[in-house]
Amino acid sequence: MKAKVRIGVLGCGYWGPLLIRNFKSLPECRLRVVCDPDIARVKHVCALYSDLQGVTDPQRFINASDVDAIVIATPVNSHYSLAKASLLAGKHTLIEKPMATSSRECEELIDIAERKGLVLMVDHTFLYSAPVRKIAEIVQAGDLGEIRYINSRRLNLGLFQKDINVAWDLAPHDISIILHILGESPVAVNCQGNAHVSPGVEDVINMSLFFPHKRFATIQSSWLEPRKIREMTIVGSQRMIVYDDLKTREKIRIYDVRVVRPPHYDTFAEFHYSYHYGDSYIPHLQQEEPLNLACRHFIDCIETNSQPMTGGHQGLEMIRVLEGASTSLKMNGAPFMFGSSNGSAPLSLRSSDSSRYCSKPKKPRTTRNQRVLVRSFV
């Protein structure tokens, strides 16, 4: 009988208990121990699951010999140090998003994992959700035509963070989805925002990502909205998709609408845009809990020694986008160019070992003319 992967979860705050519940439900692994410096949190989790061992010392937890993999669900500023200690201790490691606080930290974690032959995965949960997987499938099949732009809104009242702004808190969900759908890296980003409640911690931002071939995406994130909104629109040359994650059913609706510019005309009076209004339809989705699929994928990658769909390189690309957005924010919204003297070179976003979830990676192409074109957009 194959030995079960032995799991430990570090962090019992908001996200940790959700991870604990999902790993407990998987027959492929055995959740052995949980850790949090707050003894009250540890006692609460252990009261729910009587077979768990609870500890409050992270170093003792990481060095435990009876744990094969560690799941980190702690504040962002602790991700790097804890993940580094976990990898150096020979543990496969799953990190809650975002992966770290800088691309340099991400690169070091990737290097350690690759040298030691360990699985390093980032919890970009939405990429495992049925709606996003269906959208990616539709886009890759070419059913929408050429993608023109993506617009995303993730708004609510709170939860306010102290160590990161709203861009680092909410935008990673949308960035991960956009990068996955488009399958390439942005060539530039600009970001504007304001801190209304806590000085120095922006609670509302508007971000724009610019991609090759005149494609772009906009992201609006806020902790100061009266309504909770989780909506994304993908506009193609042939069809369009509206994705509303708050709907219990009908999360995706596809619209057979488009507008076409007439190719030839002799006089201005003959010039008319052609509008096509077709039917809209709702594709069937096989509903499964995304976090459960992510946890299962982590275990599967450990057992098969394969690269996760949301591995270290995808986590690094996310951080590079957030770093560029932060730089733009400090420059009052001036564009940050990736691959320039003050930027970062784009990476391939999709893992070729993740065919279970996505297609083969597309190599990003960023030419000098494309970078000049982006400047004209901003």
Buried (B, 14 or more C-beta within 10 A) or exposed (E): EEEBBBBBBBBBEEBBBBBBBBBBEBEBBBBBBBBBBEEEBBEBBBEEBEEBBBBEEBEEBBBBEEBBBBBBBBEBEBBBEBBBBBBEBEBBBBBBBBBBBBBEBBBBBBEBBEEBEBBBBBBBBBBBBBBBBBBBEBBBEEBBBEBBBBBBBBBBEEEBBEEBBBBBBBBBBBBBBBBBBBBBBBBBBBBBBEBEEEEEBBBBBBBBBBBBEEBBBBBBBBBBBEEEBBBBBBBBEBBBBBBBBEBEEEBBBBBBBBEEEEEEEEEEEEEEEEEEEEEBEEBEBEEEBBBBBBBBBBBBBBBEEBBBBBBBBBBBBBBBBBBBBBBBBEEEBBBBBBBEEEBBEBBBBBBEBBEEBBBEBBEBEBEEEBBEBBEEEB
